Amino acid sequence: MANIIAKNEWSSLVRAKAGDVCEICGRTGKLDAHHIFRKQSNYMKTLLSNGIALCFNCHRNGIHSPDWKDQRIMSDKIQAYKGEEEMERLNRLKHNPPKLTLDELKEIRKDYAQMLNEY
């Protein structure tokens, strides 16, 4: 069931919604789609608002840096970009995600395919 929505579909939509621009520093070029909160449930894995488009530098040298200070700085930037209210909403969903049925996942995949065609 978890593989009904391919990671590349989610990633493509996160990047497309950002206009192929890093949502933190504004760089263009190759972007990564990063899950803001861990993808511990199908819901958080597929939730577009749980994603942010990041350039290589912001992703690898910021949020995934071996230096926890760099991670904290980037985490604060993501929180500032998304806004406190949205981060609180995502955090609540992380702790109590709705359970998705196979049919619901298939519907999300269908919606994502349609959205990808629009970008």
Residue pairs with C-beta under 8 A, 6 or more apart in sequence:
1 42
1 102
1 105
2 42
2 45
4 102
4 105
4 106
4 109
5 45
5 46
5 105
5 108
5 109
5 112
9 109
9 112
9 113
9 116
10 33
10 45
10 46
10 48
10 51
10 112
11 32
11 33
11 51
12 33
12 116
13 48
13 51
13 112
13 115
13 116
13 119
14 33
14 48
14 51
14 52
14 53
15 31
15 33
15 53
16 115
16 116
16 119
17 48
17 53
17 119
18 31
18 52
18 53
20 28
20 31
20 53
21 27
21 28
21 31
21 53
22 28
22 31
22 53
22 54
22 55
22 58
23 52
23 53
23 54
23 81
24 52
24 54
24 55
24 58
24 62
24 74
24 77
24 78
24 81
25 55
25 57
25 58
27 55
27 57
27 58
29 55
30 55
30 56
31 53
31 54
31 55
32 53
32 54
32 55
32 56
32 59
33 51
33 52
33 53
33 54
34 51
34 52
34 53
34 54
34 59
34 63
35 44
35 45
35 50
35 51
36 50
36 51
36 52
36 78
36 82
36 87
36 90
37 44
37 50
37 90
37 91
37 93
37 94
38 44
38 94
39 45
39 50
40 94
41 97
42 97
42 100
42 105
43 93
43 97
43 98
43 99
43 100
44 50
44 93
44 94
44 97
46 100
46 105
46 108
47 90
47 93
49 86
49 90
50 90
50 93
52 78
52 81
52 82
54 62
54 63
58 74
58 77
61 70
62 70
62 71
62 73
62 74
62 77
63 71
63 74
63 75
63 78
64 71
65 71
65 74
79 87
82 90
100 108
